[in-house]
């Protein structure tokens, strides 16, 4: 049997220090009906993290009296969900802690997790010479394969989030268990996401170089398929794997359980159809990213003249304040084209909505892959979508000869019934492979194009449930594909 120890963490975290902090304060968290027992190993020192004595009020069904207790109870909730979903006669140990992680006033690492050890050629291994994460290897072998006294999964979460002015102030973890996080970040959803990584929702192959760990493929790699060449990662050489990891839309998951569940979970892809007398070479379908606020796009199209908002000397339209008279006249009864930047997407939407717009299109302000619009605000009742910077430049060029109220360019916000959001031509879900490698995120997550948002996308969305199975989510089907 071959074994390799791995941190499963973001670059720079020291596995040796983490192991040294191991305590014996463990608590089994699976419910009586659970098919697997998940045990939390509290790796925090006294007075911090899970042991933080700061007094707090009960929230969302979490009755903990201190910050540390509420963190642990939220972790217990996530462990219970996974424990009731998985099947294993070997208890799964999760070494967990709350520690300071990278963050700024506008962005933050919420957490990181992964398998502590990986195994190949263990008793009962379904595939020879293939890496499996420790928890899965133990399940398949029927006996614990891990080093005695050490966890199967290592997980760290940001202890400073929302509590300090340099770490997303005002947007901390919501510790309730009721999936009602509002504008906060749902800790239970984050925990479910990170536990899934530790259970095996990750590759152990280097996504940057394509190099296999000790020359051995991960079980994950058997199901990664380049949808342009129909070659799996195990059939490729290093350079081919590295290229597919930055292919944009070129890498799909080819597992039978996930592919069978895709039509049960994913909705038709959103699209903006451009037409009209002045559309010129912009006529046709434009790919869009969905908003997490406002009504979703549907079969009944929302259509109108596409009209730009211009409220900056540079010609940009930020729509961060109530629109001027000229801009109100332009967008009334039409679809407003605005630029990303300065204020929240929901603020832009409310301002154009107040001016009478029936929809909003946000053009990105930097090159990059298409993503959606984040945020939450029940006051937004018009649909909103996002387009790339290049699509915005092209559309603005077609709008230069408009009048004050018409442009001759008609935008129709609707869905394409023939294509499921986030899938390739064969209806396999695509993986997250932006054209610029994102270490720790690329390849080991689902695409951000999926609709509805999925738990295992690289960023946590505000509309996630606490479900990991169809018809709401595709996390468990992937774990089944690799052997759970």
C-alpha positions as CSV (number, residue, x, y, z in Angstrom):
1,X,0.0,0.0,0.0
2,X,1.2,3.5,-0.8
3,X,0.5,6.5,1.4
4,X,1.1,10.2,1.0
5,X,0.4,12.9,3.6
6,X,-1.2,16.1,2.3
7,X,-2.3,19.3,4.0
8,X,-5.3,19.9,1.7
9,X,-4.9,23.5,2.5
10,X,-4.2,26.8,0.7
11,X,-0.6,27.5,-0.1
12,X,1.5,28.5,2.9
13,X,-0.3,26.6,5.6
14,X,2.0,24.3,7.6
15,X,0.8,20.8,8.1
16,X,3.4,20.1,10.8
17,X,2.2,22.9,13.0
18,X,-1.4,21.8,12.5
19,X,-0.6,18.2,13.6
20,X,1.2,19.5,16.7
21,X,-2.0,21.4,17.8
22,X,-4.0,18.2,17.8
23,X,-6.1,17.7,20.9
24,X,-8.1,14.7,22.1
25,X,-11.3,16.8,22.6
26,X,-13.5,14.9,20.2
27,X,-17.3,14.7,19.8
28,X,-19.2,12.3,17.5
29,X,-21.7,14.3,15.5
30,X,-23.7,11.9,13.4
31,X,-27.3,11.4,14.3
32,X,-28.8,8.1,15.4
33,X,-30.0,7.3,11.8
34,X,-26.7,8.3,10.2
35,X,-25.1,5.9,7.8
36,X,-21.7,7.3,8.7
37,X,-20.2,8.7,11.9
38,X,-18.3,12.0,11.6
39,X,-16.1,13.0,14.5
40,X,-14.9,16.5,15.1
41,X,-11.4,16.9,16.4
42,X,-11.1,20.3,18.0
43,X,-7.6,21.6,17.1
44,X,-8.0,25.1,18.7
45,X,-6.1,26.2,21.7
46,X,-8.0,27.3,24.8
47,X,-9.8,30.7,24.4
48,X,-9.9,30.8,20.6
49,X,-11.8,29.3,17.7
50,X,-14.1,26.6,18.9
51,X,-13.1,27.6,22.5
52,X,-13.8,31.3,22.1
53,X,-15.7,32.4,25.3
54,X,-17.2,35.5,23.8
55,X,-20.9,35.6,24.9
56,X,-23.5,35.6,22.0
57,X,-27.2,35.5,21.7
58,X,-29.0,32.4,20.2
59,X,-29.5,32.7,16.4
60,X,-31.5,30.6,13.9
61,X,-31.9,27.5,16.0
62,X,-28.3,27.6,17.3
63,X,-28.6,27.9,21.1
64,X,-24.9,28.1,21.9
65,X,-24.1,30.7,24.6
66,X,-20.6,31.5,23.4
67,X,-19.1,32.2,20.0
68,X,-17.0,29.0,20.2
69,X,-20.1,26.9,21.1
70,X,-22.1,28.3,18.2
71,X,-19.2,27.5,15.8
72,X,-19.1,24.0,17.1
73,X,-22.9,23.5,16.9
74,X,-22.9,24.8,13.3
75,X,-20.1,22.3,12.5
76,X,-22.1,19.6,14.1
77,X,-25.1,20.4,11.9
78,X,-22.9,20.1,8.7
79,X,-21.4,16.8,10.0
80,X,-24.9,15.5,10.7
81,X,-26.0,16.2,7.1
82,X,-23.0,14.5,5.6
83,X,-23.2,11.6,8.2
84,X,-26.8,11.0,7.2
85,X,-25.9,11.0,3.5
86,X,-22.8,8.8,3.4
87,X,-22.3,5.1,4.1
88,X,-19.2,3.9,5.9
89,X,-18.5,1.6,8.9
90,X,-15.2,3.5,9.6
91,X,-15.8,6.8,11.6
92,X,-14.6,9.8,9.7
93,X,-12.4,12.2,11.7
94,X,-12.3,15.9,10.8
95,X,-9.5,17.9,12.3
96,X,-11.0,21.4,12.5
97,X,-10.1,24.8,13.7
98,X,-10.9,28.5,13.4
99,X,-7.8,30.5,12.6
100,X,-6.9,33.8,10.9
101,X,-7.0,33.4,7.1
102,X,-6.2,35.7,4.3
103,X,-8.7,38.6,4.0
104,X,-9.2,42.2,3.1
105,X,-12.0,44.7,3.6
106,X,-13.6,43.5,0.4
107,X,-12.6,39.8,0.0
108,X,-11.6,36.9,2.1
109,X,-10.7,33.2,2.2
110,X,-13.7,31.6,4.1
111,X,-12.1,28.3,4.7
112,X,-10.0,25.5,3.2
113,X,-10.1,21.7,3.7
114,X,-8.8,18.5,2.1
115,X,-7.7,15.0,2.7
116,X,-4.9,14.6,5.3
117,X,-3.6,11.4,3.7
118,X,-4.1,9.7,0.3
119,X,-3.8,6.0,-0.3
120,X,-3.2,3.7,-3.3
121,X,-3.3,-0.1,-3.5
122,X,-5.0,-0.6,-0.2
123,X,-7.0,-3.8,0.5
124,X,-10.3,-3.6,-1.5
125,X,-9.2,-0.7,-3.7
126,X,-11.5,-0.6,-6.8
127,X,-8.7,0.6,-9.0
128,X,-5.1,-0.4,-8.8
129,X,-2.3,2.3,-8.7
130,X,-4.8,5.1,-8.0
131,X,-4.9,7.6,-5.2
132,X,-8.0,7.8,-2.9
133,X,-8.6,10.2,0.0
134,X,-8.2,8.7,3.4
135,X,-11.9,8.7,4.4
136,X,-12.9,7.0,1.2
137,X,-10.0,4.5,1.2
138,X,-11.1,3.5,4.7
139,X,-14.7,3.1,3.7
140,X,-13.7,0.9,0.7
141,X,-11.3,-1.2,2.7
142,X,-13.7,-1.6,5.6
143,X,-11.0,-0.7,8.1
144,X,-9.2,2.6,9.0
145,X,-6.3,3.1,6.7
146,X,-5.1,6.4,8.3
147,X,-2.2,6.9,10.6
148,X,-3.5,6.2,14.1
149,X,-4.5,9.3,16.0
150,X,-4.6,11.6,12.9
151,X,-7.7,12.9,11.1
152,X,-8.9,11.9,7.7
153,X,-9.8,15.5,6.8
154,X,-8.1,18.8,7.8
155,X,-10.3,21.9,7.8
156,X,-9.6,25.5,8.7
157,X,-12.0,28.4,8.8
158,X,-11.5,32.2,9.0
159,X,-11.8,33.3,12.7
160,X,-11.5,37.0,11.8
161,X,-14.3,37.2,9.2
162,X,-16.6,40.1,9.7
163,X,-15.1,40.8,13.2
164,X,-12.3,43.2,12.1
165,X,-12.3,46.2,9.8
166,X,-9.7,44.6,7.4
167,X,-11.7,41.3,7.0
168,X,-15.1,41.8,5.3
169,X,-16.5,44.0,8.1
170,X,-20.3,43.5,8.6
171,X,-20.3,40.3,6.4
172,X,-19.3,37.7,8.9
173,X,-20.4,34.1,9.3
174,X,-24.1,33.5,10.0
175,X,-24.1,30.8,12.7
176,X,-27.8,29.9,12.5
177,X,-28.9,26.4,11.4
178,X,-32.0,27.6,9.5
179,X,-30.5,28.6,6.1
180,X,-31.6,32.2,6.7
181,X,-28.3,34.0,6.4
182,X,-29.6,37.1,4.6
183,X,-26.6,39.3,3.9
184,X,-24.2,37.2,6.0
185,X,-22.2,34.1,4.9
186,X,-23.9,30.9,5.9
187,X,-21.4,28.9,7.9
188,X,-23.2,25.6,7.5
189,X,-23.0,25.9,3.7
190,X,-19.3,26.7,3.9
191,X,-18.8,23.7,6.2
192,X,-20.7,21.4,3.9
193,X,-18.5,22.6,1.0
194,X,-15.2,22.2,2.7
195,X,-16.1,18.8,4.2
196,X,-16.9,17.6,0.6
197,X,-13.4,18.5,-0.4
198,X,-12.0,16.4,2.4
199,X,-14.2,13.5,1.4
200,X,-12.7,13.5,-2.1
201,X,-14.1,16.4,-4.1
202,X,-10.6,17.3,-5.3
203,X,-7.8,16.1,-7.5
204,X,-4.4,15.2,-6.2
205,X,-2.8,15.9,-9.5
206,X,-1.0,19.3,-10.0
207,X,-3.5,21.4,-12.0
208,X,-0.7,23.9,-13.0
209,X,1.8,21.4,-14.4
210,X,-0.4,18.4,-15.0
211,X,2.0,16.2,-13.0
212,X,0.6,13.2,-11.2
213,X,1.5,12.7,-7.5
214,X,4.4,10.2,-7.5
215,X,3.4,9.3,-11.1
216,X,-0.1,8.0,-9.9
217,X,-3.4,9.3,-11.0
218,X,-6.2,10.3,-8.6
219,X,-9.6,8.5,-8.7
220,X,-10.9,12.0,-9.6
221,X,-8.8,12.1,-12.8
222,X,-10.7,9.1,-14.3
223,X,-13.8,11.2,-14.6
224,X,-12.3,14.5,-15.9
225,X,-12.9,14.6,-19.6
226,X,-11.7,17.2,-22.1
227,X,-15.0,17.8,-24.0
228,X,-13.1,18.9,-27.1
229,X,-10.8,15.9,-27.5
230,X,-12.9,13.3,-25.6
231,X,-9.7,12.3,-23.6
232,X,-9.8,11.8,-19.9
233,X,-7.1,13.1,-17.6
234,X,-5.7,9.6,-17.1
235,X,-5.2,9.3,-20.9
236,X,-3.3,12.6,-21.2
237,X,0.3,13.6,-20.7
238,X,1.2,16.4,-18.2
239,X,1.0,19.2,-20.8
240,X,-2.5,18.2,-21.9
241,X,-3.8,18.1,-18.4
242,X,-2.3,21.5,-17.7
243,X,-3.9,23.0,-20.8
244,X,-7.3,21.6,-20.1
245,X,-7.1,23.1,-16.5
246,X,-7.2,26.6,-18.1
247,X,-9.5,25.8,-21.1
248,X,-12.4,28.0,-20.1
249,X,-15.2,25.6,-20.9
250,X,-13.2,22.6,-22.1
251,X,-13.3,20.3,-19.1
252,X,-16.3,18.2,-18.0
253,X,-17.2,15.6,-15.4
254,X,-17.9,12.3,-17.0
255,X,-19.2,10.3,-14.1
256,X,-22.5,8.3,-14.5
257,X,-24.1,9.4,-11.3
258,X,-23.6,13.1,-11.9
259,X,-24.6,12.9,-15.6
260,X,-27.8,11.1,-14.7
261,X,-28.7,13.7,-12.1
262,X,-27.9,16.8,-14.2
263,X,-31.3,17.1,-15.8
264,X,-32.9,16.8,-12.4
265,X,-30.9,19.6,-10.9
266,X,-29.9,22.1,-13.6
267,X,-32.2,24.6,-15.3
268,X,-32.0,25.9,-18.9
269,X,-29.1,28.3,-19.6
270,X,-29.8,32.0,-19.6
271,X,-29.2,34.0,-22.8
272,X,-29.6,37.5,-24.1
273,X,-30.8,37.5,-27.7
274,X,-29.8,40.7,-29.6
275,X,-31.8,41.9,-32.6
276,X,-33.4,45.0,-34.1
277,X,-32.7,47.3,-37.0
278,X,-29.5,48.7,-35.6
279,X,-28.1,45.4,-34.2
280,X,-25.7,44.9,-37.1
281,X,-22.9,42.4,-36.2
282,X,-24.1,42.2,-32.6
283,X,-27.2,40.2,-33.6
284,X,-27.5,36.8,-32.1
285,X,-27.1,35.2,-28.7
286,X,-24.9,36.7,-26.0
287,X,-23.9,34.5,-23.0
288,X,-24.9,36.0,-19.7
289,X,-24.3,35.4,-16.0
290,X,-27.4,35.2,-13.8
291,X,-28.1,37.4,-10.8
292,X,-28.7,35.9,-7.3
293,X,-31.3,38.7,-6.8
294,X,-34.4,39.6,-8.7
295,X,-36.6,37.3,-10.8
296,X,-34.9,34.4,-12.7
297,X,-35.1,34.4,-16.5
298,X,-37.7,32.1,-17.9
299,X,-39.4,31.0,-21.1
300,X,-41.3,34.3,-21.3
301,X,-38.7,36.8,-22.5
302,X,-38.2,40.2,-21.1
303,X,-37.5,42.3,-24.2
304,X,-36.9,46.0,-24.9
305,X,-34.6,48.5,-26.4
306,X,-31.1,48.2,-25.0
307,X,-30.2,51.7,-23.7
308,X,-26.9,52.7,-22.0
309,X,-26.7,54.7,-18.8
310,X,-24.0,57.4,-18.9
311,X,-23.3,59.2,-15.7
312,X,-19.5,59.5,-15.7
313,X,-17.2,61.9,-17.6
314,X,-15.4,58.8,-19.1
315,X,-18.7,57.7,-20.7
316,X,-19.3,54.9,-18.2
317,X,-22.6,54.3,-16.5
318,X,-22.2,53.2,-12.9
319,X,-25.8,53.8,-11.8
320,X,-24.7,54.1,-8.2
321,X,-27.0,57.1,-7.5
322,X,-30.5,57.9,-8.7
323,X,-30.5,58.4,-12.5
324,X,-30.5,61.9,-14.1
325,X,-33.5,63.0,-16.1
326,X,-31.8,62.1,-19.4
327,X,-30.9,58.6,-18.2
328,X,-34.4,58.1,-16.8
329,X,-35.8,59.0,-20.2
330,X,-33.5,56.6,-21.9
331,X,-34.1,53.5,-19.7
332,X,-37.9,54.0,-19.1
333,X,-39.6,50.9,-20.5
334,X,-36.3,49.6,-21.8
335,X,-33.4,47.5,-20.7
336,X,-30.6,49.4,-19.0
337,X,-26.9,48.7,-19.9
338,X,-24.6,49.7,-17.0
339,X,-21.0,49.2,-16.0
340,X,-19.6,47.2,-13.1
341,X,-17.8,49.1,-10.4
342,X,-18.0,51.3,-7.2
343,X,-21.3,50.0,-5.8
344,X,-23.2,46.8,-5.3
345,X,-25.0,45.2,-8.2
346,X,-28.3,45.4,-6.2
347,X,-27.8,49.2,-5.8
348,X,-27.5,49.6,-9.6
349,X,-30.5,47.4,-10.1
350,X,-32.6,49.5,-7.7
351,X,-31.6,52.7,-9.3
352,X,-32.4,51.7,-12.9
353,X,-35.6,50.0,-11.7
354,X,-36.7,53.2,-9.9
355,X,-36.1,55.0,-13.3
356,X,-38.5,52.7,-15.0
357,X,-36.2,50.1,-16.6
358,X,-37.6,46.6,-17.2
359,X,-34.3,44.9,-16.9
360,X,-30.6,45.5,-16.3
361,X,-27.4,44.3,-18.1
362,X,-24.1,44.8,-16.3
363,X,-20.9,45.0,-18.5
364,X,-17.8,43.8,-16.7
365,X,-15.0,46.3,-16.2
366,X,-12.1,44.0,-16.7
367,X,-11.3,41.1,-19.0
368,X,-12.1,37.6,-17.7
369,X,-14.4,34.7,-17.7
370,X,-18.2,35.2,-17.4
371,X,-19.6,35.0,-13.9
372,X,-22.9,36.0,-12.3
373,X,-24.1,38.9,-10.2
374,X,-24.0,38.5,-6.4
375,X,-26.1,40.1,-3.7
376,X,-29.5,39.8,-2.2
377,X,-32.3,42.4,-2.1
378,X,-36.0,41.6,-2.2
379,X,-36.7,45.2,-3.4
380,X,-35.2,44.3,-6.8
381,X,-38.1,43.0,-9.0
382,X,-36.5,43.3,-12.5
383,X,-34.2,40.7,-14.1
384,X,-30.5,41.4,-14.2
385,X,-27.6,39.7,-16.0
386,X,-23.9,40.1,-16.5
387,X,-21.9,40.1,-19.7
388,X,-18.1,40.2,-20.3
389,X,-16.2,43.4,-20.9
390,X,-15.7,42.5,-24.5
391,X,-19.4,41.9,-25.1
392,X,-20.1,45.3,-23.4
393,X,-17.6,47.1,-25.7
394,X,-19.3,45.5,-28.8
395,X,-22.8,46.4,-27.7
396,X,-21.9,49.9,-26.8
397,X,-20.4,50.4,-30.3
398,X,-23.8,49.4,-31.8
399,X,-25.6,51.9,-29.5
400,X,-23.6,55.1,-30.5
401,X,-26.3,56.2,-33.0
402,X,-29.3,56.0,-30.7
403,X,-31.8,58.7,-30.0
404,X,-32.8,59.8,-26.5
405,X,-35.4,57.0,-26.1
406,X,-34.6,54.3,-28.7
407,X,-31.5,52.5,-29.9
408,X,-32.7,50.1,-32.6
409,X,-30.9,47.4,-30.7
410,X,-33.4,45.1,-29.0
411,X,-32.3,42.8,-26.1
412,X,-34.4,39.8,-25.1
413,X,-33.6,38.2,-21.7
414,X,-34.7,34.6,-21.8
415,X,-33.6,30.9,-21.6
416,X,-32.3,28.4,-24.1
417,X,-34.5,25.3,-23.6
418,X,-32.1,23.2,-25.6
419,X,-29.1,23.7,-23.2
420,X,-28.8,23.2,-19.5
421,X,-26.8,25.8,-17.6
422,X,-23.2,24.8,-17.0
423,X,-23.2,21.8,-19.3
424,X,-21.3,20.8,-22.5
425,X,-23.0,19.6,-25.7
426,X,-23.5,16.1,-24.2
427,X,-25.2,17.5,-21.1
428,X,-22.3,16.7,-18.8
429,X,-21.6,19.4,-16.2
430,X,-18.4,21.4,-16.8
431,X,-15.7,22.0,-14.2
432,X,-14.3,25.3,-13.1
433,X,-11.3,25.9,-15.5
434,X,-10.9,29.7,-16.0
435,X,-8.3,30.7,-18.6
436,X,-6.1,32.0,-15.8
437,X,-5.3,29.2,-13.3
438,X,-6.8,29.8,-9.9
439,X,-4.7,27.6,-7.5
440,X,-7.0,25.7,-5.1
441,X,-10.1,26.5,-7.1
442,X,-9.4,25.4,-10.7
443,X,-10.5,21.8,-11.6
444,X,-11.6,20.8,-8.1
445,X,-14.9,22.7,-8.4
446,X,-18.0,22.8,-10.6
447,X,-18.3,25.6,-13.1
448,X,-19.8,29.0,-12.0
449,X,-22.2,28.8,-15.0
450,X,-24.5,26.3,-13.3
451,X,-28.1,27.3,-12.5
452,X,-29.2,27.0,-9.8
453,X,-25.9,27.8,-8.0
454,X,-24.3,24.6,-6.7
455,X,-22.6,24.0,-3.3
456,X,-19.3,23.0,-5.0
457,X,-18.7,26.1,-7.0
458,X,-15.5,28.0,-6.1
459,X,-17.4,30.8,-4.2
460,X,-20.3,30.4,-1.8
461,X,-23.6,31.9,-3.1
462,X,-26.3,33.4,-0.9
463,X,-29.0,31.3,-2.4
464,X,-27.6,27.9,-1.5
465,X,-29.6,25.4,0.6
466,X,-28.2,22.9,3.0
467,X,-28.9,20.1,0.6
468,X,-26.2,18.0,-1.0
469,X,-28.3,15.7,-3.1
470,X,-30.6,15.9,-6.2
471,X,-32.9,17.5,-7.0
472,X,-31.2,20.5,-5.4
473,X,-27.5,19.7,-5.7
474,X,-24.9,17.6,-7.4
475,X,-22.3,17.2,-4.7
476,X,-23.2,13.7,-3.5
477,X,-23.6,12.2,-7.0
478,X,-20.0,13.1,-7.7
479,X,-18.8,11.5,-4.4
480,X,-20.8,8.4,-5.5
481,X,-18.9,8.4,-8.8
482,X,-15.6,8.2,-7.0
483,X,-16.7,5.4,-4.7
484,X,-18.8,6.7,-1.8
